[in-house]
């Protein structure tokens, strides 16, 4: 009963960006092979749960070229309280080590960060809260509350990628955010 999220975007006809990588062994690699995808410009991990990041292990093992990974690591106490169902600081540090060993740079996402922009489209981090600096407008209950809120705009159309945003923070943003 594996699950996971993974959204592959092709921006500007050449820029491949993966939002979340699903669970390890979920089938992402098979999709890449079937579609002859051998490289990604960026991977954005919405939040640090295994069903959103562990598919990166499969991509690294298959030698898929990865230009950059964006990932935020929650504080150890919050993360390790969720070991039975998704977050594990030791595994996250192992992933960062594997990225380093494969010469894949990784950084933390920031609010307002533009992940991609061309004449017709824009991918921007609208909101992201963390458990390290406690910068959320309401108390963070778990790692899901650290999900990045990313907007893809193409012409007059837009869509949101929200990871697994919990209801209380989602409700707060729905009432208070003016740019959703």
C-alpha positions in Angstrom: 0.0 0.0 0.0 2.6 2.6 -1.0 1.5 6.1 -1.7 3.1 9.3 -2.7 2.9 12.5 -4.6 4.9 13.5 -7.7 4.1 16.2 -10.2 6.3 16.5 -13.3 6.2 19.8 -15.0 7.6 20.7 -18.4 8.1 24.4 -18.4 9.2 26.4 -21.5 9.4 23.1 -23.5 12.8 22.2 -22.0 12.8 22.8 -18.2 11.8 19.7 -16.2 10.8 20.3 -12.7 9.5 17.6 -10.3 7.3 18.7 -7.4 7.7 15.9 -4.9 9.1 12.5 -5.8 6.7 10.0 -4.2 7.8 7.0 -2.2 10.7 4.8 -3.0 9.6 2.0 -5.3 6.3 3.7 -6.2 6.9 3.6 -9.9 8.3 7.1 -10.7 11.5 5.5 -12.2 9.4 3.3 -14.5 7.5 6.4 -15.7 10.8 8.1 -16.4 12.1 5.1 -18.3 8.9 4.7 -20.4 9.1 8.4 -21.3 12.9 8.5 -21.9 13.4 11.1 -19.2 17.1 11.1 -18.2 17.4 14.5 -16.4 15.6 17.0 -14.2 16.5 20.6 -13.8 15.0 20.8 -10.3 13.1 18.8 -7.7 11.0 20.6 -5.1 10.1 18.6 -2.0 6.9 20.2 -0.6 7.6 18.8 2.9 9.7 16.2 4.6 7.5 13.1 4.6 8.8 9.9 3.0 5.9 9.7 0.5 7.1 13.1 -0.9 10.8 12.7 -1.0 12.0 9.0 -1.0 11.5 8.5 -4.7 14.7 10.6 -5.1 16.6 7.5 -4.0 15.4 5.6 -7.1 16.3 8.5 -9.3 19.8 8.7 -7.9 20.3 4.9 -8.2 19.2 5.0 -11.8 21.7 7.9 -12.5 18.9 10.4 -13.5 20.7 13.7 -13.7 19.3 16.1 -11.2 20.3 19.8 -11.4 19.1 20.9 -8.0 16.9 19.8 -5.0 14.9 22.1 -2.8 14.1 20.6 0.6 13.4 21.9 4.1 14.3 19.8 7.1 12.0 20.2 10.2 13.4 20.2 13.6 14.4 16.8 15.0 11.7 16.7 17.7 8.8 17.3 15.4 10.2 15.1 12.6 11.1 12.2 14.8 7.7 12.2 16.6 6.3 11.2 13.2 8.7 8.3 12.5 5.9 5.7 12.4 4.1 7.6 9.6 6.4 9.7 7.6 9.2 11.9 8.9 12.5 10.6 10.0 15.5 13.0 10.5 18.1 10.2 10.2 16.6 9.2 6.8 16.5 12.8 5.6 20.2 13.3 6.6 20.9 10.1 4.7 19.2 11.6 1.6 21.2 14.8 1.9 24.4 12.7 2.1 23.4 10.7 -1.0 22.7 14.0 -2.8 26.1 15.3 -1.8 27.8 12.1 -2.9 26.0 12.5 -6.3 27.1 16.1 -6.6 23.4 17.3 -6.5 23.1 20.7 -4.8 20.3 21.1 -2.3 19.0 24.2 -0.6 16.1 25.4 1.6 13.0 27.0 -0.1 12.1 30.5 0.8 8.9 32.5 0.6 8.9 34.6 -2.6 11.4 32.4 -4.3 10.9 32.2 -8.1 11.7 28.6 -9.2 11.0 29.3 -12.9 10.1 32.2 -15.0 9.8 32.9 -18.7 7.6 35.1 -20.9 4.5 33.0 -20.4 4.9 31.2 -17.1 6.1 31.6 -13.5 6.5 29.2 -10.6 6.7 30.9 -7.3 6.8 29.9 -3.6 4.0 31.9 -2.0 4.2 30.5 1.5 6.4 28.2 3.5 6.6 27.8 7.2 9.0 25.8 9.2 9.4 24.2 12.6 12.9 25.5 13.2 12.1 29.2 13.3 8.4 28.9 14.2 7.5 31.5 11.6 3.9 30.2 11.1 0.9 32.4 11.9 -0.7 29.6 13.8 1.0 26.8 15.9 2.5 24.1 13.7 1.1 20.7 14.6 3.2 18.5 12.4 5.4 18.3 9.3 2.4 18.7 7.0 2.1 22.3 8.2 5.5 22.9 6.7 4.2 22.1 3.2 5.3 24.7 0.6 2.5 26.6 -1.2 3.6 27.0 -4.8 1.7 28.8 -7.5 2.2 28.0 -11.2 0.9 30.7 -13.5 0.6 30.2 -17.2 -0.9 33.2 -18.9 -4.2 34.0 -17.1 -4.4 30.5 -15.5 -2.8 29.4 -12.3 -2.8 26.4 -10.0 -1.5 25.7 -6.5 0.7 22.9 -5.3 0.1 22.6 -1.5 1.8 19.4 -0.5 -0.2 18.0 2.4 -1.2 21.3 4.0 -3.3 20.7 7.2 -6.8 22.2 7.6 -6.0 24.8 10.3 -3.2 26.5 8.3 -5.1 26.0 5.0 -8.1 27.7 6.6 -5.9 30.6 7.9 -4.4 31.1 4.5 -7.8 30.9 2.8 -9.1 33.7 5.0 -6.0 35.9 5.2 -3.8 35.4 2.1 -4.6 37.9 -0.7 -2.5 36.2 -3.4 -4.0 32.7 -3.6 
